[in-house]
Amino acid sequence: MLPDESRQIAALIDGLSTPGFGEALDAMLRQVAGFDLSGVFVFPYDARPLLLHDGYTRHVAPKAWAAYLGGAYLLDPFYVACNNSHPAGLWRMRDLAPDEFFDTQFSTSREVHPCVSTEEGSLVEEIGFLVPLDGGVTATYSLMRVKGHSGFSDSELENLRAYEPIVQAAIRSSWKRETSRAFPQAGQDDLMEEAFGRLCADRLTLQQRNIVRLILRGHSNASIGESIGISEGTVRIHRKNIYKRLAISSQAELFRIFIDHLNQHNLY
């Protein structure tokens, strides 16, 4: 172990029981692989995210950050992974994301995607440690690179994975200090149902609401069909009917409805 590495681990241990644990964690991992932004989120299913370490809000637009916490996080592949029993470990976002995620408005919108709202204006890559916690919830420790940098190399990921036991222990220790802190007001998938149900005389059917969630999260028709056990052709029919009920014609308009609902109802 190198002297600098030893000092960083010692600093992390000293900071485990303090609010500064995240900065010590960042400093340790930056010895292995550089990154521009970071954050440790706890993603419960039935409440809004809780931020344990803030390594990027100084660099992002406040409105985009507020919109993310107000409901746009529901479209984040790391939120979905945390609530679908995805295995712990270090993951590239692209390995968690649906097949058309990077074509969605969420992934490129400055309005709701904090990382894209930075001065650099684009997210090159995001990776994250998934860390199961006491209480049946999971945290994500995200590391992000923005425009002007390359993505994380395979060798960098392997080096970061060597630190996974330390990362998990640090985040679990921090979580123990937070268990008395209430989660923010519940928001979860009911936001989507509310946003779209209010625009139709007849509410969308349960299956249609499920399809809306999957569309917004970046699933293709084929992926949606596989997820809910129907044919791709049936998904196309449902999608056509959803758009007709909402008087729209595209995924972009669907996304706009959801975001406008967040804005109009001050849900963040």
Secondary structure as UniProt FT lines:
FT   HELIX           3..15
FT   TURN            16..17
FT   TURN            19..20
FT   HELIX           21..30
FT   TURN            31..32
FT   STRAND          37..42
FT   STRAND          50..55
FT   HELIX           57..59
FT   HELIX           62..70
FT   HELIX           72..75
FT   HELIX           77..82
FT   TURN            83..85
FT   STRAND          89..92
FT   HELIX           93..96
FT   TURN            99..100
FT   HELIX           101..103
FT   HELIX           105..108
FT   TURN            110..112
FT   HELIX           114..117
FT   STRAND          123..133
FT   TURN            134..136
FT   STRAND          137..146
FT   TURN            147..148
FT   HELIX           154..161
FT   TURN            162..163
FT   HELIX           164..178
FT   TURN            179..180
FT   TURN            188..189
FT   HELIX           190..197
FT   TURN            198..199
FT   HELIX           206..216
FT   TURN            217..218
FT   HELIX           221..228
FT   HELIX           232..245
FT   TURN            246..247
FT   HELIX           251..264
FT   TURN            265..266
//
